[in-house]
Amino acid sequence: MSERTKMNATRRTRILRLLIPMVAAALPLAFLPGCKKAAVPETQVAVQAAHPELGPIAEQITADAILAPIAQAAIAPKISAPVRKFYVERGQRVHAGELLVTLENNDLAAAATDNKGSLEAAQAAYATATKAQVPEDTLKAESDLAQAKANLDLNQSIVNSRKQLFAEGAIPGRDLDTAQAALVQAQAAYDAAAKHLESLRSVSREAALKSAQGQLTSAEGKYNGAEAQVTYSEIRSPISGVVIDRPLFAGETAAAGAPLITVMDTSVLLAKTHIGQSLAQHLKVDDAAVVHIPGVADPVPATVTLVSPALDPGSTTVEVWLKIDNKTGKIKVGTPVKVTITGKTVAQALKVPDSAIQTADDGTKSVMVVGNDGAAHRKPVTLGIDDGTDVQVTSGLAPTDLVITTGAYGLDEGTKVKVGPAADQDAPPAGKAKVDD
């Protein structure tokens, strides 16, 4: 062993001899009653909590919609003609039946006048046929029949007389033959007159009347068609509303079938939207709703006017229309809006604020409640109607449970909590721990 090693060993031995008494003296002091370890303060999270409420709740269905007019008419002429005069301007209000445009119609008016003359001629011919010609023909046929009957009776009496004379030998047989031949001719004339009168009464009269009636009807049809062509040159509004489009000017040619003036009724607007089948299942006409319009502070009241009986084949949704009043005209057609419809309603529902609901990664719902031990405990729940503020709890919660409404986010099971008043601006964000002093 070297000299240096011996010196180091001697030094360590001296230090140990000095420390052992000091440790031995300190050990009894560590177990004295007055010497205790400092207590660590227990951490509590400040939350807000409340018992579930029992009361009515109504489902609030929210969807996007586009505002459309209650009625719109793109008025197109039935004829092609130059525009003679416009009586309205864009933005002007019009009433149903009001004259809007006149087209050039001189040629049409002339054609109507010509057809009117043809109608008057047909009316005169019909009057002549029914009141003069047919009665005269019938009267003449009756007169011919009466004359033939008289001639037949005369020849019959002649034949009878000559038969008697011939039997007495007073006249030759030639005179009797002559009388009999004349009787045959008279009989034939009578038969022809009777048949002519019968035909005139049953067939000819009816045919003559139908012919006259047909000519009159044809003339009336042509005249009405010509008059209609004239009226087509006067464009009138089918609805009351506002003129929103007038693409032509006076003198330009309006084409048949092309819109000449568009009138839109904006006194009532329709918010048209599409809603999922499950949500629309309980909707019906006259259900209450509101429409949120950009630039309008307060929601506008509305009512459901249509719930389509069929699904849209493209989106498999249900088309729903809501009606809102717009007599002032401040709300514009085509505005994208949000609608909120009051759907299914439950009179007595157990409900909690939406802020109390927590959703797990797998979609399950739960709430945090304050237990008797002052700690937060998770309770799975089943939800029903959500009105946007509160949500119905159908199972998993009792009215006596104290549900954490604010501050439950991020709380672990069993975390100690302190229920306090509503948070102010200096309070930490919900779910952040606050250590009591």
C-alpha positions as a LaTeX table, in Angstrom:
\begin{tabular}{lrrr}
\hline
Residue & $x$ (\AA) & $y$ (\AA) & $z$ (\AA) \\
\hline
Met1 & 0.00 & 0.00 & 0.00 \\
Ser2 & 1.37 & 3.41 & $-0.97$ \\
Glu3 & 1.71 & 6.30 & 1.37 \\
Arg4 & $-1.03$ & 8.29 & $-0.34$ \\
Thr5 & $-3.54$ & 5.48 & $-0.05$ \\
Lys6 & $-2.88$ & 5.17 & 3.63 \\
Met7 & $-3.51$ & 8.89 & 4.13 \\
Asn8 & $-6.89$ & 8.75 & 2.29 \\
Ala9 & $-8.09$ & 5.80 & 4.34 \\
Thr10 & $-7.14$ & 7.58 & 7.55 \\
Arg11 & $-9.06$ & 10.69 & 6.44 \\
Arg12 & $-12.28$ & 8.73 & 5.65 \\
Thr13 & $-12.12$ & 7.06 & 9.02 \\
Arg14 & $-11.95$ & 10.42 & 10.82 \\
Ile15 & $-14.96$ & 11.80 & 8.84 \\
Leu16 & $-17.07$ & 8.76 & 9.69 \\
Arg17 & $-16.25$ & 9.12 & 13.32 \\
Leu18 & $-17.50$ & 12.71 & 13.26 \\
Leu19 & $-20.78$ & 11.97 & 11.31 \\
Ile20 & $-21.98$ & 8.98 & 13.32 \\
Pro21 & $-22.66$ & 10.96 & 16.50 \\
Met22 & $-24.44$ & 13.70 & 14.57 \\
Val23 & $-26.78$ & 11.20 & 12.82 \\
Ala24 & $-27.45$ & 9.41 & 16.04 \\
Ala25 & $-28.43$ & 12.67 & 17.70 \\
Ala26 & $-30.73$ & 13.67 & 14.86 \\
Leu27 & $-32.68$ & 10.43 & 14.57 \\
Pro28 & $-34.76$ & 10.84 & 17.77 \\
Leu29 & $-35.80$ & 14.33 & 16.71 \\
Ala30 & $-37.36$ & 13.00 & 13.51 \\
Phe31 & $-39.92$ & 11.00 & 15.50 \\
Leu32 & $-41.00$ & 13.74 & 17.90 \\
Pro33 & $-44.79$ & 14.48 & 17.91 \\
Gly34 & $-44.39$ & 18.12 & 16.92 \\
Cys35 & $-42.48$ & 17.35 & 13.72 \\
Lys36 & $-44.98$ & 16.55 & 10.81 \\
Lys37 & $-44.71$ & 16.68 & 6.99 \\
Ala38 & $-46.45$ & 19.73 & 5.36 \\
Ala39 & $-49.94$ & 18.80 & 3.90 \\
Val40 & $-50.43$ & 19.13 & 0.10 \\
Pro41 & $-53.66$ & 21.05 & $-0.73$ \\
Glu42 & $-56.31$ & 18.95 & $-2.56$ \\
Thr43 & $-57.11$ & 20.16 & $-6.18$ \\
Gln44 & $-60.74$ & 21.02 & $-7.06$ \\
Val45 & $-62.15$ & 22.05 & $-10.43$ \\
Ala46 & $-64.70$ & 24.88 & $-10.45$ \\
Val47 & $-67.82$ & 23.92 & $-12.42$ \\
Gln48 & $-71.45$ & 24.92 & $-12.80$ \\
Ala49 & $-74.16$ & 22.35 & $-12.28$ \\
Ala50 & $-77.95$ & 22.08 & $-12.18$ \\
His51 & $-80.66$ & 19.47 & $-11.87$ \\
Pro52 & $-82.46$ & 18.38 & $-15.08$ \\
Glu53 & $-85.61$ & 20.34 & $-15.85$ \\
Leu54 & $-88.99$ & 18.76 & $-16.50$ \\
Gly55 & $-91.08$ & 20.60 & $-19.07$ \\
Pro56 & $-92.11$ & 20.91 & $-22.72$ \\
Ile57 & $-89.58$ & 20.67 & $-25.53$ \\
Ala58 & $-90.03$ & 20.96 & $-29.28$ \\
Glu59 & $-87.72$ & 19.74 & $-32.00$ \\
Gln60 & $-86.10$ & 22.58 & $-33.93$ \\
Ile61 & $-85.20$ & 21.57 & $-37.49$ \\
Thr62 & $-82.67$ & 23.89 & $-39.11$ \\
Ala63 & $-81.87$ & 23.89 & $-42.82$ \\
Asp64 & $-80.68$ & 26.14 & $-45.62$ \\
Ala65 & $-83.23$ & 27.53 & $-48.06$ \\
Ile66 & $-83.65$ & 29.90 & $-50.99$ \\
Leu67 & $-86.40$ & 32.52 & $-51.17$ \\
Ala68 & $-88.73$ & 32.25 & $-54.18$ \\
Pro69 & $-91.80$ & 34.30 & $-55.18$ \\
Ile70 & $-95.30$ & 33.04 & $-54.47$ \\
Ala71 & $-96.12$ & 33.50 & $-58.17$ \\
Gln72 & $-94.23$ & 34.43 & $-61.33$ \\
Ala73 & $-95.35$ & 34.83 & $-64.95$ \\
Ala74 & $-93.04$ & 35.06 & $-67.95$ \\
Ile75 & $-95.60$ & 36.46 & $-70.41$ \\
Ala76 & $-94.99$ & 35.50 & $-74.04$ \\
Pro77 & $-97.16$ & 36.58 & $-77.02$ \\
Lys78 & $-98.91$ & 33.97 & $-79.16$ \\
Ile79 & $-98.15$ & 35.90 & $-82.35$ \\
Ser80 & $-95.05$ & 37.48 & $-83.84$ \\
Ala81 & $-95.47$ & 41.20 & $-84.39$ \\
Pro82 & $-93.67$ & 44.50 & $-83.77$ \\
Val83 & $-94.28$ & 46.18 & $-80.41$ \\
Arg84 & $-96.53$ & 49.20 & $-80.81$ \\
Lys85 & $-96.41$ & 50.46 & $-77.22$ \\
Phe86 & $-95.30$ & 49.51 & $-73.70$ \\
Tyr87 & $-97.50$ & 50.72 & $-70.87$ \\
Val88 & $-95.24$ & 49.69 & $-67.96$ \\
Glu89 & $-91.59$ & 49.98 & $-66.95$ \\
Arg90 & $-89.28$ & 47.69 & $-64.99$ \\
Gly91 & $-89.99$ & 47.82 & $-61.26$ \\
Gln92 & $-93.55$ & 49.04 & $-61.75$ \\
Arg93 & $-96.38$ & 47.37 & $-59.83$ \\
Val94 & $-99.23$ & 45.99 & $-61.94$ \\
His95 & $-102.58$ & 44.35 & $-61.26$ \\
Ala96 & $-104.09$ & 41.19 & $-62.72$ \\
Gly97 & $-105.75$ & 41.96 & $-66.07$ \\
Glu98 & $-103.87$ & 45.25 & $-66.58$ \\
Leu99 & $-102.79$ & 46.04 & $-70.18$ \\
Leu100 & $-99.00$ & 45.85 & $-70.45$ \\
Val101 & $-98.12$ & 45.86 & $-74.17$ \\
Thr102 & $-99.86$ & 46.41 & $-77.49$ \\
Leu103 & $-98.52$ & 44.79 & $-80.67$ \\
Glu104 & $-99.16$ & 45.97 & $-84.25$ \\
Asn105 & $-102.52$ & 44.46 & $-85.26$ \\
Asn106 & $-103.88$ & 46.37 & $-88.29$ \\
Asp107 & $-103.78$ & 43.27 & $-90.49$ \\
Leu108 & $-105.45$ & 41.20 & $-87.79$ \\
Ala109 & $-108.18$ & 43.79 & $-87.30$ \\
Ala110 & $-108.87$ & 43.79 & $-91.06$ \\
Ala111 & $-109.13$ & 40.00 & $-91.09$ \\
Ala112 & $-111.54$ & 40.16 & $-88.18$ \\
Thr113 & $-113.69$ & 42.68 & $-90.07$ \\
Asp114 & $-113.77$ & 40.43 & $-93.14$ \\
Asn115 & $-114.80$ & 37.44 & $-91.07$ \\
Lys116 & $-117.45$ & 39.51 & $-89.36$ \\
Gly117 & $-119.02$ & 40.19 & $-92.77$ \\
Ser118 & $-118.98$ & 36.49 & $-93.60$ \\
Leu119 & $-120.69$ & 35.78 & $-90.29$ \\
Glu120 & $-123.44$ & 38.27 & $-90.97$ \\
Ala121 & $-124.03$ & 36.71 & $-94.39$ \\
Ala122 & $-124.23$ & 33.25 & $-92.85$ \\
Gln123 & $-126.69$ & 34.52 & $-90.26$ \\
Ala124 & $-128.91$ & 35.93 & $-93.03$ \\
Ala125 & $-128.72$ & 32.66 & $-94.99$ \\
Tyr126 & $-129.65$ & 30.71 & $-91.90$ \\
Ala127 & $-132.59$ & 32.99 & $-91.23$ \\
Thr128 & $-133.75$ & 32.60 & $-94.86$ \\
Ala129 & $-133.41$ & 28.83 & $-94.75$ \\
Thr130 & $-135.24$ & 28.41 & $-91.46$ \\
Lys131 & $-137.91$ & 31.10 & $-91.84$ \\
Ala132 & $-138.60$ & 31.27 & $-95.59$ \\
Gln133 & $-137.16$ & 28.64 & $-97.91$ \\
Val134 & $-137.90$ & 25.49 & $-95.94$ \\
Pro135 & $-141.46$ & 26.55 & $-94.99$ \\
Glu136 & $-142.19$ & 27.58 & $-98.61$ \\
Asp137 & $-140.94$ & 24.24 & $-99.97$ \\
Thr138 & $-143.10$ & 22.40 & $-97.49$ \\
Leu139 & $-146.14$ & 24.50 & $-98.33$ \\
Lys140 & $-145.67$ & 23.90 & $-102.09$ \\
Ala141 & $-145.31$ & 20.14 & $-101.53$ \\
Glu142 & $-148.50$ & 20.10 & $-99.47$ \\
Ser143 & $-150.31$ & 22.03 & $-102.19$ \\
Asp144 & $-149.08$ & 19.63 & $-104.89$ \\
Leu145 & $-150.26$ & 16.68 & $-102.80$ \\
Ala146 & $-153.70$ & 18.24 & $-102.35$ \\
Gln147 & $-154.01$ & 18.91 & $-106.12$ \\
Ala148 & $-152.93$ & 15.34 & $-106.92$ \\
Lys149 & $-155.52$ & 14.02 & $-104.46$ \\
Ala150 & $-158.27$ & 16.07 & $-106.06$ \\
Asn151 & $-157.27$ & 14.87 & $-109.53$ \\
Leu152 & $-157.21$ & 11.28 & $-108.28$ \\
Asp153 & $-160.70$ & 11.59 & $-106.79$ \\
Leu154 & $-162.02$ & 13.12 & $-110.02$ \\
Asn155 & $-160.64$ & 10.32 & $-112.18$ \\
Gln156 & $-161.97$ & 7.74 & $-109.76$ \\
Ser157 & $-165.51$ & 9.17 & $-110.05$ \\
Ile158 & $-165.22$ & 9.23 & $-113.87$ \\
Val159 & $-164.20$ & 5.60 & $-113.96$ \\
Asn160 & $-167.10$ & 4.63 & $-111.68$ \\
Ser161 & $-169.59$ & 6.55 & $-113.82$ \\
Arg162 & $-168.34$ & 5.08 & $-117.10$ \\
Lys163 & $-168.41$ & 1.57 & $-115.69$ \\
Gln164 & $-172.13$ & 1.99 & $-115.02$ \\
Leu165 & $-172.76$ & 3.48 & $-118.46$ \\
Phe166 & $-170.76$ & 0.75 & $-120.12$ \\
Ala167 & $-172.81$ & $-1.89$ & $-118.28$ \\
Glu168 & $-176.02$ & $-0.23$ & $-119.57$ \\
Gly169 & $-174.57$ & $-0.19$ & $-123.11$ \\
Ala170 & $-174.67$ & 3.58 & $-123.25$ \\
Ile171 & $-170.92$ & 4.07 & $-124.08$ \\
Pro172 & $-168.35$ & 2.02 & $-125.92$ \\
Gly173 & $-165.58$ & 0.13 & $-124.09$ \\
Arg174 & $-163.00$ & 2.55 & $-125.46$ \\
Asp175 & $-164.27$ & 5.37 & $-123.26$ \\
Leu176 & $-164.05$ & 3.15 & $-120.18$ \\
Asp177 & $-160.45$ & 2.21 & $-121.00$ \\
Thr178 & $-159.52$ & 5.86 & $-121.44$ \\
Ala179 & $-160.99$ & 6.76 & $-118.04$ \\
Gln180 & $-159.18$ & 3.89 & $-116.33$ \\
Ala181 & $-155.84$ & 4.95 & $-117.88$ \\
Ala182 & $-156.36$ & 8.50 & $-116.62$ \\
Leu183 & $-157.09$ & 7.10 & $-113.14$ \\
Val184 & $-153.80$ & 5.19 & $-113.12$ \\
Gln185 & $-151.90$ & 8.38 & $-114.05$ \\
Ala186 & $-153.69$ & 10.35 & $-111.31$ \\
Gln187 & $-152.86$ & 7.66 & $-108.78$ \\
Ala188 & $-149.16$ & 7.76 & $-109.74$ \\
Ala189 & $-149.10$ & 11.58 & $-109.48$ \\
Tyr190 & $-150.69$ & 11.40 & $-106.07$ \\
Asp191 & $-148.21$ & 8.80 & $-104.80$ \\
Ala192 & $-145.25$ & 10.92 & $-106.02$ \\
Ala193 & $-146.58$ & 14.08 & $-104.34$ \\
Ala194 & $-147.17$ & 12.25 & $-101.06$ \\
Lys195 & $-143.67$ & 10.77 & $-101.09$ \\
His196 & $-142.11$ & 14.16 & $-101.91$ \\
Leu197 & $-143.92$ & 15.79 & $-99.02$ \\
Glu198 & $-142.90$ & 13.01 & $-96.64$ \\
Ser199 & $-139.24$ & 13.29 & $-97.74$ \\
Leu200 & $-139.33$ & 17.05 & $-97.45$ \\
Arg201 & $-140.72$ & 16.85 & $-93.95$ \\
Ser202 & $-138.36$ & 14.12 & $-92.64$ \\
Val203 & $-135.13$ & 14.39 & $-94.66$ \\
Ser204 & $-134.85$ & 17.44 & $-96.82$ \\
Arg205 & $-135.96$ & 19.87 & $-94.14$ \\
Glu206 & $-133.51$ & 18.46 & $-91.58$ \\
Ala207 & $-130.67$ & 18.45 & $-94.13$ \\
Ala208 & $-131.41$ & 22.02 & $-95.19$ \\
Leu209 & $-131.46$ & 23.19 & $-91.59$ \\
Lys210 & $-128.20$ & 21.37 & $-90.81$ \\
Ser211 & $-126.54$ & 22.85 & $-93.88$ \\
Ala212 & $-127.59$ & 26.35 & $-92.91$ \\
Gln213 & $-126.53$ & 25.76 & $-89.31$ \\
Gly214 & $-123.16$ & 24.39 & $-90.42$ \\
Gln215 & $-122.43$ & 27.41 & $-92.58$ \\
Leu216 & $-123.37$ & 29.70 & $-89.69$ \\
Thr217 & $-121.20$ & 27.81 & $-87.20$ \\
Ser218 & $-118.24$ & 27.88 & $-89.56$ \\
Ala219 & $-118.58$ & 31.61 & $-90.05$ \\
Glu220 & $-118.80$ & 32.15 & $-86.30$ \\
Gly221 & $-115.66$ & 30.07 & $-85.74$ \\
Lys222 & $-113.67$ & 32.02 & $-88.31$ \\
Tyr223 & $-114.80$ & 35.31 & $-86.85$ \\
Asn224 & $-113.97$ & 34.26 & $-83.28$ \\
Gly225 & $-110.53$ & 33.09 & $-84.43$ \\
Ala226 & $-109.88$ & 36.43 & $-86.10$ \\
Glu227 & $-111.04$ & 38.28 & $-82.99$ \\
Ala228 & $-108.77$ & 36.10 & $-80.86$ \\
Gln229 & $-105.81$ & 37.03 & $-83.06$ \\
Val230 & $-106.61$ & 40.67 & $-82.39$ \\
Thr231 & $-106.77$ & 40.10 & $-78.64$ \\
Tyr232 & $-103.41$ & 38.28 & $-78.78$ \\
Ser233 & $-101.90$ & 41.61 & $-79.78$ \\
Glu234 & $-102.90$ & 43.00 & $-76.37$ \\
Ile235 & $-100.70$ & 41.56 & $-73.62$ \\
Arg236 & $-102.27$ & 41.65 & $-70.16$ \\
Ser237 & $-100.87$ & 40.57 & $-66.80$ \\
Pro238 & $-102.29$ & 37.29 & $-65.46$ \\
Ile239 & $-101.19$ & 38.13 & $-61.89$ \\
Ser240 & $-100.61$ & 41.12 & $-59.63$ \\
Gly241 & $-96.99$ & 41.89 & $-58.90$ \\
Val242 & $-93.91$ & 43.78 & $-60.03$ \\
Val243 & $-92.43$ & 43.95 & $-63.54$ \\
Ile244 & $-88.91$ & 42.53 & $-63.18$ \\
Asp245 & $-87.94$ & 42.10 & $-66.84$ \\
Arg246 & $-88.78$ & 43.80 & $-70.15$ \\
Pro247 & $-86.15$ & 42.86 & $-72.72$ \\
Leu248 & $-87.53$ & 44.73 & $-75.76$ \\
Phe249 & $-88.32$ & 48.32 & $-76.67$ \\
Ala250 & $-91.17$ & 49.77 & $-78.72$ \\
Gly251 & $-90.69$ & 49.04 & $-82.42$ \\
Glu252 & $-88.80$ & 45.78 & $-81.91$ \\
Thr253 & $-90.43$ & 42.56 & $-83.05$ \\
Ala254 & $-91.75$ & 40.24 & $-80.37$ \\
Ala255 & $-91.39$ & 36.58 & $-81.27$ \\
Ala256 & $-94.23$ & 34.16 & $-80.52$ \\
Gly257 & $-93.40$ & 32.06 & $-77.46$ \\
Ala258 & $-90.49$ & 34.25 & $-76.30$ \\
Pro259 & $-90.96$ & 36.03 & $-72.93$ \\
Leu260 & $-91.85$ & 39.67 & $-73.51$ \\
Ile261 & $-92.53$ & 40.78 & $-69.92$ \\
Thr262 & $-91.93$ & 38.98 & $-66.61$ \\
Val263 & $-94.15$ & 39.79 & $-63.63$ \\
Met264 & $-93.33$ & 38.51 & $-60.14$ \\
Asp265 & $-95.56$ & 38.53 & $-57.07$ \\
Thr266 & $-93.26$ & 39.17 & $-54.10$ \\
Ser267 & $-95.92$ & 40.09 & $-51.54$ \\
Val268 & $-95.46$ & 36.58 & $-50.17$ \\
Leu269 & $-92.22$ & 34.61 & $-50.44$ \\
Leu270 & $-91.57$ & 30.89 & $-50.24$ \\
Ala271 & $-88.48$ & 29.53 & $-48.49$ \\
Lys272 & $-87.84$ & 26.27 & $-50.32$ \\
Thr273 & $-85.66$ & 23.71 & $-48.57$ \\
His274 & $-84.94$ & 19.99 & $-48.43$ \\
Ile275 & $-85.04$ & 18.05 & $-45.15$ \\
Gly276 & $-84.12$ & 14.49 & $-44.30$ \\
Gln277 & $-86.96$ & 12.00 & $-44.31$ \\
Ser278 & $-86.63$ & 11.17 & $-40.61$ \\
Leu279 & $-86.88$ & 14.85 & $-39.63$ \\
Ala280 & $-89.74$ & 15.62 & $-42.02$ \\
Gln281 & $-91.76$ & 12.61 & $-40.88$ \\
His282 & $-93.69$ & 14.61 & $-38.26$ \\
Leu283 & $-93.98$ & 17.89 & $-40.20$ \\
Lys284 & $-97.35$ & 19.04 & $-41.50$ \\
Val285 & $-98.90$ & 22.06 & $-43.19$ \\
Asp286 & $-99.34$ & 25.13 & $-40.92$ \\
Asp287 & $-96.47$ & 24.13 & $-38.59$ \\
Ala288 & $-94.74$ & 27.18 & $-37.10$ \\
Ala289 & $-91.27$ & 28.20 & $-38.24$ \\
Val290 & $-88.91$ & 31.18 & $-38.46$ \\
Val291 & $-86.61$ & 32.35 & $-41.23$ \\
His292 & $-83.22$ & 33.94 & $-40.51$ \\
Ile293 & $-82.48$ & 36.45 & $-43.27$ \\
Pro294 & $-79.06$ & 38.09 & $-43.72$ \\
Gly295 & $-79.24$ & 41.76 & $-42.81$ \\
Val296 & $-82.50$ & 41.38 & $-40.86$ \\
Ala297 & $-81.97$ & 41.51 & $-37.11$ \\
Asp298 & $-85.00$ & 39.53 & $-35.97$ \\
Pro299 & $-86.13$ & 36.19 & $-37.37$ \\
Val300 & $-89.15$ & 36.43 & $-39.64$ \\
Pro301 & $-92.15$ & 34.24 & $-38.67$ \\
Ala302 & $-93.22$ & 31.66 & $-41.23$ \\
Thr303 & $-95.58$ & 28.72 & $-41.67$ \\
Val304 & $-95.18$ & 25.44 & $-43.52$ \\
Thr305 & $-97.28$ & 25.41 & $-46.71$ \\
Leu306 & $-96.02$ & 22.25 & $-48.37$ \\
Val307 & $-94.51$ & 18.96 & $-47.26$ \\
Ser308 & $-93.83$ & 16.96 & $-50.41$ \\
Pro309 & $-95.52$ & 13.54 & $-50.41$ \\
Ala310 & $-92.57$ & 12.06 & $-52.32$ \\
Leu311 & $-88.82$ & 11.95 & $-51.82$ \\
Asp312 & $-86.52$ & 13.83 & $-54.15$ \\
Pro313 & $-85.00$ & 11.07 & $-56.32$ \\
Gly314 & $-81.57$ & 12.70 & $-56.37$ \\
Ser315 & $-81.04$ & 13.53 & $-52.71$ \\
Thr316 & $-83.69$ & 11.24 & $-51.11$ \\
Thr317 & $-84.85$ & 14.24 & $-49.07$ \\
Val318 & $-88.28$ & 15.81 & $-48.63$ \\
Glu319 & $-88.99$ & 19.21 & $-50.17$ \\
Val320 & $-90.60$ & 21.63 & $-47.72$ \\
Trp321 & $-91.96$ & 25.13 & $-48.45$ \\
Leu322 & $-92.38$ & 27.88 & $-45.87$ \\
Lys323 & $-94.43$ & 31.01 & $-46.46$ \\
Ile324 & $-93.37$ & 34.44 & $-45.15$ \\
Asp325 & $-95.04$ & 37.83 & $-45.52$ \\
Asn326 & $-93.25$ & 40.43 & $-47.65$ \\
Lys327 & $-95.80$ & 43.15 & $-48.27$ \\
Thr328 & $-93.13$ & 45.82 & $-47.73$ \\
Gly329 & $-90.95$ & 44.29 & $-50.44$ \\
Lys330 & $-87.77$ & 44.62 & $-48.38$ \\
Ile331 & $-86.86$ & 40.94 & $-48.63$ \\
Lys332 & $-85.39$ & 40.00 & $-51.99$ \\
Val333 & $-86.13$ & 36.94 & $-54.05$ \\
Gly334 & $-83.21$ & 34.54 & $-54.36$ \\
Thr335 & $-81.75$ & 35.36 & $-50.94$ \\
Pro336 & $-80.12$ & 32.34 & $-49.24$ \\
Val337 & $-81.57$ & 31.97 & $-45.73$ \\
Lys338 & $-81.68$ & 29.59 & $-42.81$ \\
Val339 & $-85.00$ & 28.21 & $-41.64$ \\
Thr340 & $-85.92$ & 26.75 & $-38.29$ \\
Ile341 & $-89.07$ & 24.63 & $-38.18$ \\
Thr342 & $-90.78$ & 23.52 & $-34.99$ \\
Gly343 & $-91.23$ & 19.77 & $-35.34$ \\
Lys344 & $-92.12$ & 17.04 & $-32.89$ \\
Thr345 & $-93.15$ & 18.27 & $-29.41$ \\
Val346 & $-93.06$ & 16.50 & $-26.03$ \\
Ala347 & $-95.12$ & 18.08 & $-23.24$ \\
Gln348 & $-93.21$ & 16.60 & $-20.26$ \\
Ala349 & $-89.56$ & 15.94 & $-21.05$ \\
Leu350 & $-86.50$ & 15.58 & $-18.84$ \\
Lys351 & $-84.05$ & 18.02 & $-20.39$ \\
Val352 & $-80.56$ & 19.40 & $-19.82$ \\
Pro353 & $-78.60$ & 22.15 & $-21.60$ \\
Asp354 & $-76.79$ & 21.19 & $-24.79$ \\
Ser355 & $-73.51$ & 22.22 & $-23.14$ \\
Ala356 & $-73.82$ & 19.32 & $-20.69$ \\
Ile357 & $-73.74$ & 16.64 & $-23.39$ \\
Gln358 & $-70.42$ & 14.99 & $-24.24$ \\
Thr359 & $-69.88$ & 12.83 & $-27.31$ \\
Ala360 & $-67.32$ & 10.05 & $-27.35$ \\
Asp361 & $-65.30$ & 8.97 & $-30.37$ \\
Asp362 & $-67.70$ & 6.11 & $-30.97$ \\
Gly363 & $-70.70$ & 8.48 & $-30.96$ \\
Thr364 & $-72.09$ & 7.55 & $-27.55$ \\
Lys365 & $-73.50$ & 10.35 & $-25.41$ \\
Ser366 & $-72.86$ & 11.00 & $-21.71$ \\
Val367 & $-73.02$ & 13.66 & $-19.01$ \\
Met368 & $-70.91$ & 14.35 & $-15.94$ \\
Val369 & $-72.76$ & 14.46 & $-12.63$ \\
Val370 & $-71.60$ & 15.56 & $-9.19$ \\
Gly371 & $-71.69$ & 12.62 & $-6.80$ \\
Asn372 & $-72.21$ & 12.63 & $-3.04$ \\
Asp373 & $-68.42$ & 12.42 & $-2.67$ \\
Gly374 & $-68.01$ & 15.79 & $-4.40$ \\
Ala375 & $-66.41$ & 14.18 & $-7.44$ \\
Ala376 & $-67.42$ & 14.09 & $-11.10$ \\
His377 & $-68.81$ & 10.83 & $-12.46$ \\
Arg378 & $-69.74$ & 9.99 & $-16.03$ \\
Lys379 & $-73.24$ & 8.74 & $-16.89$ \\
Pro380 & $-74.15$ & 7.39 & $-20.33$ \\
Val381 & $-77.47$ & 8.83 & $-21.58$ \\
Thr382 & $-79.89$ & 8.38 & $-24.43$ \\
Leu383 & $-81.11$ & 11.58 & $-26.05$ \\
Gly384 & $-84.34$ & 12.59 & $-27.76$ \\
Ile385 & $-85.45$ & 15.99 & $-29.05$ \\
Asp386 & $-82.93$ & 18.84 & $-29.34$ \\
Asp387 & $-84.36$ & 22.36 & $-29.61$ \\
Gly388 & $-80.98$ & 24.03 & $-30.03$ \\
Thr389 & $-80.72$ & 25.08 & $-26.39$ \\
Asp390 & $-81.84$ & 22.09 & $-24.38$ \\
Val391 & $-81.89$ & 18.40 & $-25.20$ \\
Gln392 & $-84.29$ & 15.71 & $-24.01$ \\
Val393 & $-82.79$ & 12.83 & $-22.01$ \\
Thr394 & $-84.88$ & 9.70 & $-22.47$ \\
Ser395 & $-82.80$ & 7.37 & $-20.28$ \\
Gly396 & $-79.72$ & 7.29 & $-18.07$ \\
Leu397 & $-80.52$ & 10.31 & $-15.89$ \\
Ala398 & $-82.73$ & 11.00 & $-12.86$ \\
Pro399 & $-84.33$ & 14.33 & $-11.90$ \\
Thr400 & $-82.29$ & 14.32 & $-8.68$ \\
Asp401 & $-78.93$ & 14.10 & $-10.46$ \\
Leu402 & $-76.76$ & 17.20 & $-10.31$ \\
Val403 & $-75.53$ & 17.58 & $-13.90$ \\
Ile404 & $-72.41$ & 19.60 & $-14.70$ \\
Thr405 & $-73.48$ & 22.14 & $-17.31$ \\
Thr406 & $-70.26$ & 24.12 & $-17.62$ \\
Gly407 & $-66.73$ & 22.90 & $-17.08$ \\
Ala408 & $-67.29$ & 19.19 & $-17.75$ \\
Tyr409 & $-65.06$ & 19.09 & $-20.81$ \\
Gly410 & $-61.82$ & 17.25 & $-20.09$ \\
Leu411 & $-62.81$ & 16.15 & $-16.58$ \\
Asp412 & $-61.56$ & 12.74 & $-15.58$ \\
Glu413 & $-63.70$ & 10.27 & $-13.72$ \\
Gly414 & $-63.50$ & 10.96 & $-9.98$ \\
Thr415 & $-62.12$ & 14.50 & $-10.27$ \\
Lys416 & $-63.05$ & 16.62 & $-7.30$ \\
Val417 & $-65.23$ & 19.54 & $-8.30$ \\
Lys418 & $-66.56$ & 22.66 & $-6.68$ \\
Val419 & $-69.97$ & 23.88 & $-7.86$ \\
Gly420 & $-70.00$ & 27.63 & $-8.15$ \\
Pro421 & $-72.08$ & 30.45 & $-9.64$ \\
Ala422 & $-72.13$ & 31.35 & $-13.29$ \\
Ala423 & $-68.71$ & 32.04 & $-14.67$ \\
Asp424 & $-67.69$ & 35.67 & $-15.23$ \\
Gln425 & $-65.05$ & 37.17 & $-17.47$ \\
Asp426 & $-62.25$ & 36.37 & $-15.01$ \\
Ala427 & $-63.22$ & 32.71 & $-14.68$ \\
Pro428 & $-61.09$ & 30.13 & $-16.51$ \\
Pro429 & $-62.45$ & 28.49 & $-19.68$ \\
Ala430 & $-64.74$ & 25.49 & $-19.27$ \\
Gly431 & $-62.83$ & 22.29 & $-18.50$ \\
Lys432 & $-59.70$ & 24.06 & $-17.22$ \\
Ala433 & $-58.64$ & 23.21 & $-13.69$ \\
Lys434 & $-58.83$ & 25.86 & $-11.02$ \\
Val435 & $-56.86$ & 25.19 & $-7.85$ \\
Asp436 & $-58.46$ & 26.43 & $-4.65$ \\
Asp437 & $-56.23$ & 28.44 & $-2.37$ \\
\hline
\end{tabular}
